[in-house]
Amino acid sequence: MRLLFLGNSHTYYNDMPFLAAELLRAGGDAVEVAMLTRGGQSLAGHLQNEQTRFNLLYGGWDLCLAQEVTSEFPPQEDYLRGVEAVKALCDAGGCRLALYMNFESPRDTPPLSAMRPSVLAAAERFRLPVARAGEAFARAVQSCPDIDLYGPDRHHASPAGSYLVALSVLRGVFGRDVLGLPARIGFAGRPVLDLPKAQAAALQAVAQSLPAAL
């Protein structure tokens, strides 16, 4: 399975696409992963980039997970147009599209209530699965208040927050059971993520409570 993550810093922070790929591998999937990301980039901006068009048409990806800009999340109709345009390229290239529901943070993002309806409207209109990171964060803030999901800038995810995003990808896009997945992820002999097992288990329980892809 070949996965392409299309987004911005809320996708690439803490190497989240790699975390998602490693968690899928831990569950037995053979996965290749890449990303097209740029800080602050919107779907409209990606659509103006020849790299996006080329990859979606000719990259041979099985699935593209598309994330809209967070700080200046567009009006719903603009977002729907962006999703429709990305889906057209995916369809032409034989690639499935999935959506990333942004998470609310303490600084410089709109509330989840302003983003969630647009993402769910797009998912319903185009029949797309959703990585419900926004819902996962909202639930974890309530159920796991001792786990800090935000990095030092209080805008992007902490390593624990990115782990929760990756879990939401597995649950919402692939319908995976996320309980019991590794709390430690490494690469070339060095740790990429190393969470306390109890913390990882709590975040897994949150992600497991999300609606699963069919």
N, C-alpha and C positions, 0 to 999 in steps of 0.2 A: 504494500500500500504506500503510495507516494502522496505526501501532504504538503501543501503550500499555505503558509500563513501570510495574509495580506493585511497590513495595518500600520501601526506607529509605535510609539514608546510603550503604550499600554499592552502591546503584544510582545515586544522584544525584551522588556525589562526582566532581569534575572534569567535570561535565556529560556523563557517560558516555552517556546516551541520545542526545544530540546527536552525539557521536563515532560511535556505531554508525550513526545515520541518514546521516551524511556519508560514511562508508565504503561504505554500501550505495549511495548516490548516485554515488560514484566508480566503482562497478561497473555503473552504468547503470540502477539502480532508481529509480523515482519514489516518494518516501517522505514521509509526514507523521508526526511523532512528538510524543508528549506523555507526561507521567508523573504518577502519583499516588504520592507518596512522603512519608515523615515519618521523622525520625530515630528509630531504635529500634523502628519499627513491625513487628509480626508479621502474617502472613496472617490470623490470628484477629482482630487489631485492625482490619485493613482491612475485614474482613467486617462489622464493626459500624458502618462508616462509610457513610452514605447515598450519598456521592460514588462509592464503589466500585460499589455496586449499580447506580446510575444509569448510570455510564459503561459498565459491562460489558453491561447490558441494552440501552441506547439510544444508545451513543456511535458505533456504526457502525465499530468497530475491526476490522481484519483479524486482528490477533494481539495477545495480551497476554503479556508476559514477567513472570512472578511470582517474586519473591525473598522467601524467608523471613528472619526476623530472624536475625542471626548470633551475637551474644553469648550469647543464651539460646535456642539452637536447640532446638526441642521434641523430645520422644520421637517415634519413628518413626510410631506410630499417630496421634498428634496431628497430625503433619505431613501424613500421608495424608488425614486428615479435612479439613484446611484446603485442600489441593489439590483434593479432591473438591468442596468447596463452591464454590471459585472456578471450577472447570471447569463446574459446573452453571450458573452465571451466564453464563459465556462461551458455553456451548452454547445457552442461551436467547436470547442476543443475536447469535448467528451469528459468534462470534469464536473463532479458534483459541487454545489455551493452550500456552505453552512454559514451561519451568522454568529458573531460574538456580541453578546449583550454586555455593554460597558458597565463598570462598577462605579458607584459614587464614592468620592473620597473627601477628606476634610477640607481640601483646598482646591479651588479652581476647576471644579466640575459641576455640571448641573445635577440636580437630585435624580435618583433612580426613577422617580415618578415621571420625569420628563423624557427619559430615554427608553424605558421598558415598553411603553405602548407602541412606539415606532418600530422597535425590533420585532415585537410580536405580531404587529400588523404586516410587516414584510414577510415574516415566516409563514403567516396564514395565507397571504396573497399568492406567494410563490412556492408554498409547500416545502419549506426549508427547515432543517434542524437548527437548534440554537444552543450554543454554549452559554449557559445562564450565569455568567460570572457575577453580574450585578445582583441577582437574587441570592447567590451563594454568599457574597460579602454581607448582604443585609442580614441573612440568617446567622452567619458566624459572629457578627458584631453582637447579636443578642445572646446566642448560645455559648460562645467562647470569648467572653470579654477580656480574658487574660492573654489572648493571642493577638499580637499586633500585626495587622494585615498590611500596614502602610510603611513605606520606607521613610528615610529622614526628611524628604521634602514634603511628606504628608499628601502627596499627589499620586505617586506611583506605588506599586505593590512592593511590600517587603518580600523576602524569599518565601515566607509562609503564605503570603497573599498570592504570589505567583504559583505556588504549589496548588492552592485552592482553585485558581483559574484553570490550571492544567487538569485537575480533577473534574472541573465542570465541563471541559471539552470532552473528556472520556464519557461522562454521563450523558450530556445533552446531545452530543453529535453522534456518538457511537453506541450509546445504550449500554455501556459497560458497568458491571458491578465494580465499585472502586474500593470496597472494604478489603483491608489486608495488603494493600499495595505498599511498596517500599517507602520508608521515610528518608532513606539516604540514596542519593543518585550521584554517580561519579563519572568521570571521563579521563582516560589516559592516566589512571592512577591518582587523580586528584578529586576531592569532593566538589561537586557542583551545588549540591543541596544536602544538608544534614540536619534534619529536624528531630527533636525528641519524639520517641515513638508515641507517647500519649498525645502530643500535639498533633502529629500526623493522623492518628486515629480519630481525633475530634473533628478535624477538617474533612476526613473521609466520610464521617457520618453526616456532616452537613451536605456534602456533594451527593451522597447516596440518597438524600431526601428530595433532591431535585427531580422534576419530570425527566424521564429517560427517553431517548430517541427510540422509535419503534424499529 
